[in-house]
């Protein structure tokens, strides 16, 4: 019996018989064979270094590779056979990424020379951007909004898309006289009145939403966006109970304030955090000022500013609750509990108000 067969026999039988184990071994076998360039059944220092180079850190020191090889080479033959490589991969699934990050931290100096510790560096937030799973959620929402808009234009022959008599607008717009059709509290996000209304919402939600998806994953951003949409219609229903509502502005403003939330929660890990926070605060303050001015001086203004404000509040609270926090400190845990508690209390209070005080709406 040769050496490789002996090593296989040393693996517990139940591990070899599980479907997950077989699948994982098959995947790692493909990786092993890919980097076993000379096809001798072993990975040497050069092949291991080439593997790490493909992880976007080509200048990694060869001494680091040798140290890694030494810790995993159980029989001290300066090579990794498949079983040694498999064991290394199972024990350290993020090994190569961690090595690259540690090495790059040594090469790239901190912009803050007075930092006490070396594990908090600017740009760590940006390093966590990933293209998989792809940031498609905001694109999917945008495509649906475009489809709804085009269908209404086709049926109404209104080239500017300002008519509310189309089939999509009739069925899905938030209509205060049809609150019993509860889907309208959400589906109004797909209906837009006018091309500029649609284009502005699409530009902002794609630009800001994809940036969040790259770090926080699609489902977290979807929760923030939908929470803003629902909060927008809920706030409008309570504070301006006779206003119709169309457009994704509640979700868009939720994305804006979600960026503020993630800047606060990842302050030390984000590049130019103060600049980003300043820009978002200036935008929000300017929009709020314009909204108040228009609502006071223009009685014919039909923009649902309550939906904007409600969506913004929901985006901030839900953003703190569901978006990733790369390094949690004690005060951030308290802020998390406060944000989650306040959001659920507000939503429960809004729902109960609809049931307990129906006269307010009619």
C-alpha positions as MATLAB code, in Angstrom:
seq = 'XXXXXXXXXXXXXXXXXXXXXXXXXXXXXXXXXXXXXXXXXXXXXXXXXXXXXXXXXXXXXXXXXXXXXXXXXXXXXXXXXXXXXXXXXXXXXXXXXXXXXXXXXXXXXXXXXXXXXXXXXXXXXXXXXXXXXXXXXXXXXXXXXXXXXXXXXXXXXXXXXXXXXXXXXXXXXXXXXXXXXXXXXXXXXXXXXXXXXXXXXXXXXXXXXXXXXXXXXXXXXXXXXXXXXXXXXXXXXXXXXXXXXXXXXXXXXXXXXXXXXXXXXXXXXXXXXXXXXXXXXXXXXXXXXXXXXXXXXXXXXXXXXXXXXXXXXXXXXXXXXXXXXXXXXXXXXXXXXXXXXXXXXXXXXXXXXXXXXXXXXX';
ca = [
       0.000    0.000    0.000;
       1.552    3.326   -1.028;
       1.759    6.496    1.061;
      -1.251    8.231   -0.522;
      -3.569    5.268    0.104;
      -2.466    5.150    3.736;
      -3.366    8.821    4.175;
      -6.825    8.249    2.692;
      -7.425    5.353    5.074;
      -6.594    7.603    8.036;
      -9.617    9.801    7.261;
     -12.714    8.716    9.216;
     -15.102    6.671    7.099;
     -18.134    8.785    7.960;
     -16.449   11.880    6.550;
     -15.899   10.208    3.201;
     -19.470    8.965    3.032;
     -21.262   12.278    3.487;
     -22.570   14.113    0.456;
     -21.273   17.473    1.718;
     -17.826   15.987    2.281;
     -17.684   14.518   -1.204;
     -18.847   17.756   -2.778;
     -16.277   19.781   -0.878;
     -13.474   17.386   -1.719;
     -14.431   17.469   -5.393;
     -14.346   21.278   -5.428;
     -10.990   21.412   -3.700;
      -9.611   18.711   -6.004;
     -10.325   20.996   -8.971;
      -8.501   23.864   -7.251;
      -5.605   21.591   -6.300;
      -5.247   20.262   -9.849;
      -5.411   23.782  -11.272;
      -2.366   24.927   -9.290;
      -0.484   21.647   -9.509;
       1.112   22.924  -12.702;
       3.672   20.144  -13.133;
       1.059   17.440  -12.428;
       3.178   15.591   -9.873;
       0.412   15.401   -7.249;
       1.976   18.041   -4.983;
       1.868   21.827   -4.522;
       5.244   23.434   -3.910;
       6.223   26.934   -2.754;
       6.105   28.401   -6.254;
       2.669   26.966   -7.006;
       1.323   28.117   -3.656;
       2.699   31.609   -4.276;
       1.007   31.673   -7.693;
      -2.280   30.752   -6.005;
      -1.944   33.713   -3.629;
      -0.961   36.066   -6.443;
      -4.289   35.408   -8.121;
      -5.961   36.770   -4.979;
      -4.809   40.272   -6.019;
      -1.761   40.611   -3.789;
       1.078   39.812   -6.223;
       3.896   41.253   -4.098;
       3.377   38.913   -1.173;
       6.637   37.939    0.446;
       7.854   34.437   -0.387;
       8.832   33.948    3.268;
       5.141   34.189    4.172;
       4.352   31.465    1.653;
       7.103   29.235    3.059;
       5.822   29.734    6.603;
       2.327   28.778    5.485;
       3.645   25.722    3.712;
       5.674   24.691    6.740;
       2.705   24.824    9.114;
       0.635   22.621    6.801;
       3.338   20.197    5.661;
       2.795   17.396    8.150;
       5.532   15.067    6.815;
       8.098   17.855    6.243;
       8.734   17.068    2.572;
       8.378   20.746    1.487;
       5.285   19.911   -0.551;
       1.558   19.714    0.047;
      -0.216   16.641   -1.230;
      -3.982   16.770   -1.692;
      -4.829   15.543    1.823;
      -2.603   18.178    3.434;
      -4.080   20.839    1.162;
      -7.606   19.648    1.990;
      -6.975   19.797    5.719;
      -5.506   23.305    5.376;
      -8.515   24.496    3.390;
     -11.036   23.063    5.864;
      -9.328   24.525    8.915;
      -8.791   27.962    7.336;
     -11.526   28.648    4.739;
     -10.558   32.332    4.492;
      -6.852   31.749    4.817;
      -5.622   33.270    1.591;
      -7.794   36.366    1.934;
      -6.540   36.938    5.474;
      -2.913   36.536    4.426;
      -3.337   39.086    1.641;
      -5.078   41.574    3.938;
      -2.396   41.233    6.638;
       0.385   41.635    4.128;
      -1.207   44.674    2.491;
      -1.643   46.258    5.916;
       2.105   45.954    6.400;
       2.882   47.428    2.999;
       0.307   50.245    2.939;
       0.891   52.652    5.855;
      -1.997   54.011    7.893;
      -3.071   57.545    7.096;
      -3.461   58.039   10.839;
       0.104   57.877   12.224;
      -1.140   58.362   15.802;
      -3.276   55.221   15.764;
      -2.669   53.103   18.828;
      -3.577   49.788   17.293;
      -2.810   48.374   13.881;
      -6.116   46.639   13.275;
      -8.191   49.770   12.642;
      -7.210   51.302    9.313;
      -8.972   53.641    6.931;
     -10.358   51.853    3.917;
     -11.252   48.569    5.617;
     -14.885   49.266    4.748;
     -13.999   49.624    1.064;
     -11.934   46.426    1.167;
     -15.109   44.524    2.069;
     -16.770   45.345   -1.230;
     -17.641   42.159   -3.110;
     -19.044   41.493   -6.552;
     -20.605   38.177   -5.492;
     -23.472   37.866   -4.972;
     -23.886   40.564   -7.644;
     -25.545   43.860   -6.642;
     -28.727   43.330   -8.629;
     -31.556   44.174   -6.226;
     -31.718   47.898   -7.003;
     -31.392   47.099  -10.700;
     -34.321   44.653  -10.468;
     -36.482   47.221   -8.662;
     -35.536   49.841  -11.257;
     -36.428   47.569  -14.166;
     -39.844   46.863  -12.625;
     -40.463   50.585  -12.178;
     -39.556   51.206  -15.818;
     -41.883   48.399  -16.966;
     -44.799   49.828  -14.955;
     -44.129   53.278  -16.406;
     -43.939   52.057  -20.017;
     -47.129   49.980  -19.683;
     -49.061   53.016  -18.471;
     -47.689   55.179  -21.286;
     -48.695   52.547  -23.828;
     -52.263   52.292  -22.514;
     -52.869   56.018  -21.942;
     -50.943   57.332  -24.977;
     -49.463   59.945  -22.620;
     -45.866   60.293  -23.776;
     -44.826   62.201  -20.654;
     -46.231   59.546  -18.351;
     -48.150   62.043  -16.225;
     -51.497   60.274  -16.406;
     -52.734   58.280  -13.427;
     -55.418   56.437  -15.404;
     -53.126   53.674  -16.673;
     -53.715   50.072  -15.495;
     -50.584   49.990  -13.328;
     -51.258   53.322  -11.665;
     -54.924   52.483  -11.111;
     -54.142   49.164   -9.451;
     -50.945   49.923   -7.526;
     -50.818   53.622   -6.631;
     -51.384   54.535   -2.974;
     -54.966   55.763   -2.899;
     -56.159   57.094    0.491;
     -59.709   56.075   -0.429;
     -58.682   52.455   -0.851;
     -56.606   51.775    2.270;
     -58.229   48.384    2.659;
     -56.179   47.263   -0.357;
     -53.087   46.968    1.799;
     -50.714   46.114   -1.037;
     -50.890   49.753   -2.106;
     -48.819   50.708    0.969;
     -45.912   48.966   -0.815;
     -46.658   48.793   -4.539;
     -46.928   52.554   -5.031;
     -43.133   52.454   -5.274;
     -43.444   51.052   -8.815;
     -45.695   53.868  -10.088;
     -44.178   57.187  -11.213;
     -45.868   60.335  -12.471;
     -43.739   61.954  -15.161;
     -40.442   61.031  -16.771;
     -38.314   63.299  -14.540;
     -39.895   61.774  -11.441;
     -38.862   58.334  -12.642;
     -35.388   59.276  -13.878;
     -34.366   61.085  -10.680;
     -35.455   58.189   -8.465;
     -33.718   55.655  -10.712;
     -30.428   57.552  -10.726;
     -30.311   57.977   -6.960;
     -31.427   54.476   -6.011;
     -29.044   52.786   -8.457;
     -26.105   54.979   -7.530;
     -26.585   54.708   -3.765;
     -28.185   51.252   -3.636;
     -25.455   49.434   -5.554;
     -22.790   51.090   -3.397;
     -24.498   49.650   -0.324;
     -25.060   46.231   -1.910;
     -21.350   45.843   -2.662;
     -20.596   45.814    1.072;
     -23.825   44.822    2.818;
     -25.348   42.256    0.410;
     -28.585   42.621   -1.530;
     -31.059   41.407    1.090;
     -29.937   43.923    3.729;
     -30.282   46.798    1.279;
     -33.666   45.458    0.139;
     -34.890   45.500    3.747;
     -33.784   49.113    4.154;
     -35.393   50.147    0.869;
     -38.714   48.402    1.503;
     -38.811   49.662    5.082;
     -38.511   53.199    3.726;
     -41.288   52.594    1.193;
     -43.700   51.224    3.813;
     -42.809   53.939    6.329;
     -43.412   56.550    3.620;
     -46.964   55.392    2.948;
     -47.651   54.818    6.644;
     -46.533   58.329    7.585;
     -48.470   59.865    4.693;
     -51.614   57.978    5.665;
     -51.422   59.261    9.245;
     -50.219   62.860    8.850;
     -51.687   63.755    5.438;
     -54.566   61.271    5.154;
     -56.012   62.666    1.895;
     -52.807   62.652   -0.171;
     -52.253   60.205   -3.026;
     -48.798   58.709   -3.243;
     -46.685   57.455   -6.159;
     -43.000   56.840   -6.666;
     -40.091   55.238   -4.840;
     -39.033   58.380   -2.969;
     -39.589   56.757    0.433;
     -37.159   53.987   -0.479;
     -34.719   56.438   -2.084;
     -34.582   58.585    1.045;
     -34.153   55.426    3.103;
     -31.027   54.630    1.063;
     -29.695   58.148    1.651;
     -30.042   57.960    5.425;
     -28.846   54.326    5.425;
     -25.550   55.676    4.099;
     -25.456   58.039    7.077;
     -26.135   55.076    9.380;
     -23.353   52.945    7.927;
     -20.910   55.871    8.068;
     -21.638   56.257   11.777;
     -21.369   52.517   12.487;
     -18.186   52.046   10.404;
     -16.543   55.394   11.097;
     -13.019   54.133   11.740;
     -13.112   51.576    8.931;
     -14.268   53.962    6.165;
     -12.208   56.190    3.921;
     -12.951   59.924    4.212;
     -15.871   59.225    6.543;
     -16.166   62.871    7.631;
     -16.407   64.045    4.014;
     -19.074   61.473    3.147;
     -21.106   62.274    6.260;
     -20.871   66.000    5.549;
     -22.139   65.584    1.979;
     -25.104   63.433    2.982;
     -26.056   65.776    5.828;
     -25.861   68.814    3.521;
     -28.105   67.052    0.997;
     -30.673   66.069    3.636;
     -30.694   69.523    5.259;
     -31.078   71.275    1.887;
     -33.907   69.010    0.792;
     -35.674   69.414    4.129;
     -35.404   73.193    3.919;
     -36.748   73.276    0.361;
     -39.586   70.936    1.344;
     -40.673   73.130    4.255;
     -40.473   76.262    2.106;
     -42.536   74.732   -0.708;
     -45.188   73.330    1.614;
     -45.679   76.770    3.217;
     -45.563   78.981    0.131;
     -47.105   76.760   -2.542;
     -50.582   75.463   -1.636;
     -50.740   73.585   -4.949;
     -47.544   71.642   -4.286;
     -48.428   67.926   -4.490;
     -45.117   66.357   -3.464;
     -45.448   63.864   -0.578;
     -42.873   65.351    1.744;
     -44.140   63.292    4.667;
     -43.223   60.157    2.693;
     -39.714   61.546    2.184;
     -39.270   62.284    5.891;
     -40.796   58.985    7.024;
     -38.681   56.991    4.571;
     -35.564   58.830    5.691;
     -36.239   58.055    9.353;
     -36.919   54.397    8.584;
     -33.769   54.132    6.470;
     -31.641   55.463    9.309;
     -33.168   53.188   11.961;
     -33.293   50.040    9.834;
     -29.864   50.814    8.393;
     -28.376   50.754   11.877;
     -30.264   47.542   12.577;
     -29.485   45.436    9.496;
     -26.442   46.860    7.680;
     -23.049   45.357    8.455;
     -20.945   46.807   11.257;
     -17.350   45.765   10.587;
     -16.155   46.326   14.143;
     -18.698   46.531   16.953;
     -17.931   48.624   20.036;
     -20.125   48.817   23.172;
     -21.881   52.107   22.359;
     -22.819   50.775   18.927;
     -24.597   47.823   20.526;
     -26.711   50.250   22.557;
     -27.425   52.310   19.458;
     -28.468   49.122   17.622;
     -30.996   48.198   20.300;
     -32.347   51.741   20.411;
     -32.767   51.912   16.625;
     -34.476   48.534   16.329;
     -36.763   49.225   19.296;
     -37.787   52.680   18.058;
     -38.506   51.412   14.527;
     -40.727   48.547   15.679;
     -42.525   50.771   18.195;
     -43.275   53.349   15.497;
     -44.512   50.746   13.023;
     -46.696   48.989   15.593;
     -48.093   52.347   16.736;
     -48.871   53.316   13.125;
     -50.662   50.047   12.406;
     -52.646   50.201   15.616;
     -53.634   53.820   14.909;
     -55.168   52.731   11.601;
     -57.272   50.103   13.351;
     -58.240   52.040   16.473;
     -58.985   55.450   14.941;
     -60.587   54.890   11.510;
     -62.516   58.172   11.732;
     -59.215   60.060   11.293;
     -58.911   58.778    7.722;
     -62.436   59.488    6.497;
];
